């Protein structure tokens, strides 16, 4: 088996952004719905983009756009205090680049939110392409984004591995018939246990580097 491409989820996989997302959503729903949601309750809304989550959960539809803007105000205001680029992730991306791996991101985040993250973390250039949740008809767990990348890069399914921290990631990878890696190297992940078992679960980025190197 020879891999040519590594596809990544973003939140909880390439960056520990989930605590910041929780904070921004919590403040939005507290301000506009007077509800103080737990992390678990916020995770239950995940799947759509940030904008769609807010639109789906704000009662007064006249305030949806205002609430979305408020989300991004909170997200950007607290980004640097809550999110850093871990050296082990940078080392992983550099190692995979040296191995000539074609790397891409497939996320359910909106394009706006993903671009904020990539710009602030300075990792845009590692990826041949990135596909956001509002750039597909069906987001993960549907494999549409994976199929788009495979077609774009002219790859076979057995040449691709997908790395993610959630059930949606693993389901999408399995549906696309590619090898799946459960990433549990951050303290905050969407799913601490997978309902569908990945082909491998790694708790350190070194394990993924070794795995790709060996193959």
C-alpha positions in Angstrom: 0.0 0.0 0.0 1.4 3.4 -1.0 -0.2 6.6 0.0 0.0 9.8 -2.1 -2.4 12.0 -0.2 -3.4 12.7 3.4 -6.7 14.5 4.0 -7.4 16.2 7.3 -10.4 17.4 9.2 -9.6 20.7 10.9 -11.2 21.3 14.3 -9.7 18.9 16.9 -7.4 17.4 14.3 -5.0 20.1 13.0 -5.7 22.7 15.6 -7.3 22.8 19.1 -10.0 25.2 18.1 -12.9 23.5 19.7 -12.7 25.4 23.0 -12.8 28.7 21.1 -15.8 27.5 19.1 -17.6 26.5 22.3 -16.9 29.9 23.8 -18.2 31.8 20.7 -21.3 29.6 20.4 -22.0 29.8 24.1 -21.9 33.6 24.1 -24.1 33.8 21.0 -26.8 31.5 22.5 -26.6 33.2 25.9 -27.1 36.7 24.3 -29.7 35.8 21.7 -31.6 32.8 23.3 -30.7 33.4 27.0 -29.5 29.8 27.1 -26.2 28.7 28.7 -25.2 25.6 26.7 -22.7 23.0 27.8 -19.9 21.8 25.4 -21.9 18.6 24.9 -25.0 20.5 23.9 -23.0 22.6 21.4 -21.4 19.5 19.9 -24.9 18.1 19.3 -25.5 21.0 16.9 -22.4 20.3 14.9 -22.6 19.2 11.3 -23.7 22.3 9.5 -21.5 25.4 9.2 -21.3 28.0 12.0 -23.8 30.2 10.1 -26.2 27.4 9.7 -26.0 26.3 13.3 -26.8 29.8 14.4 -29.6 30.1 11.9 -31.1 26.8 13.0 -31.0 27.7 16.7 -32.0 31.4 16.9 -35.7 31.9 17.5 -35.9 35.4 16.1 -34.9 35.1 12.5 -34.5 38.8 12.2 -31.5 38.6 14.5 -29.7 35.7 12.7 -27.3 37.9 10.7 -26.5 40.0 13.8 -25.9 36.8 15.8 -23.6 35.4 13.1 -21.5 38.6 13.1 -21.4 38.4 16.9 -20.0 34.9 16.7 -17.1 36.0 14.5 -16.4 39.0 16.7 -16.0 36.7 19.7 -14.1 34.1 17.6 -11.5 36.6 16.2 -11.2 38.5 19.5 -10.2 35.5 21.5 -8.3 33.5 18.8 -4.7 34.2 19.9 -5.4 33.8 23.6 -7.1 30.4 23.1 -5.5 28.9 20.0 -1.9 28.2 19.2 -0.1 26.2 16.5 1.4 23.2 18.2 4.9 22.4 17.2 4.1 18.7 16.8 1.4 19.6 14.2 3.9 21.8 12.3 6.4 19.0 12.4 3.9 16.6 11.1 2.9 18.8 8.2 6.6 19.5 7.4 7.4 15.7 7.5 4.5 14.9 5.2 5.6 17.7 2.8 9.1 16.1 2.7 7.4 12.8 1.8 5.7 14.6 -1.1 2.3 13.9 0.3 -0.5 15.9 -1.2 -2.4 17.4 1.7 -5.9 18.8 1.8 -8.4 19.9 4.5 -12.1 18.8 4.4 -14.1 20.5 7.1 -17.7 21.4 8.0 -16.5 24.8 9.1 -17.6 27.7 6.9 -15.1 29.2 4.4 -15.0 32.4 6.4 -14.2 30.6 9.7 -11.6 28.3 8.1 -9.8 31.2 6.4 -9.6 33.0 9.8 -8.0 30.0 11.3 -5.6 29.2 8.5 -4.5 32.8 8.3 -3.9 33.2 12.0 -2.1 29.8 12.3 0.0 30.4 9.1 -0.4 26.9 7.7 -2.2 27.7 4.4 0.7 26.8 2.2 0.9 23.2 3.3 -2.3 22.3 1.6 -3.0 21.9 -2.1 -6.7 22.6 -1.5 -9.2 23.1 1.3 -12.9 22.4 1.2 -15.2 24.1 3.6 -18.7 23.1 4.7 -20.4 25.7 2.6 -18.6 24.5 -0.5 -20.3 21.1 -0.7 -24.0 20.2 -1.1 -23.7 17.5 1.6 -21.2 18.0 4.4 -19.6 15.2 6.4 -20.6 12.5 7.2 -21.3 12.5 3.5 -18.2 11.8 1.5 -18.8 14.5 -1.1 -15.8 16.6 0.0 -13.5 13.5 -0.1 -14.7 12.6 -3.6 -14.0 16.2 -4.7 -10.4 16.1 -3.5 -9.8 12.6 -5.0 -11.1 13.7 -8.4 -9.2 17.0 -8.2 -5.9 15.3 -7.4 -6.5 12.5 -9.8 -6.0 9.8 -7.1 -7.4 6.4 -6.4 -9.2 5.7 -3.2 -6.4 3.3 -2.1 -3.9 6.1 -2.3 -5.7 8.3 0.2 -6.0 8.4 4.0 -8.4 10.6 5.9 -7.5 11.8 9.4 -10.2 13.2 11.8 -11.4 13.3 15.4 -15.2 12.8 14.9 -17.7 10.1 13.9 -18.6 12.3 10.9 -15.0 12.1 9.7 -14.7 8.4 10.0 -18.1 7.7 8.5 -17.2 10.0 5.5 -13.9 8.1 5.0 -15.5 4.7 5.3 -18.2 5.7 2.8 -15.5 6.8 0.3 -13.7 3.5 0.8 -10.5 5.1 2.0 -8.3 4.3 5.0 -9.4 6.2 8.2 -7.3 7.5 11.1 -8.9 8.5 14.3 -7.0 11.5 15.7 -7.0 11.8 19.5 -3.9 13.9 20.1 -5.7 17.0 21.4 -7.4 17.3 24.8 -10.7 18.4 23.2 -12.2 16.3 20.5 -15.7 16.0 19.0 -16.0 12.3 19.9 -13.9 10.7 22.6 -15.2 7.3 21.4 -16.0 6.4 17.8 -19.3 4.9 17.0 -17.7 3.5 13.8 -14.2 2.1 14.4 -11.5 3.8 12.3 -8.8 1.6 10.8 -6.3 3.1 13.3 -6.5 5.5 16.3 -3.5 7.6 17.0 -3.0 9.6 20.2 0.3 11.2 19.1 1.2 12.8 15.8 4.4 10.8 15.8 2.3 7.6 15.3 0.9 9.0 12.1 4.3 10.1 10.8 5.7 6.6 11.5 2.7 5.0 9.9 3.0 7.0 6.7 6.8 6.5 6.6 6.5 2.7 7.0 4.1 2.5 4.0 
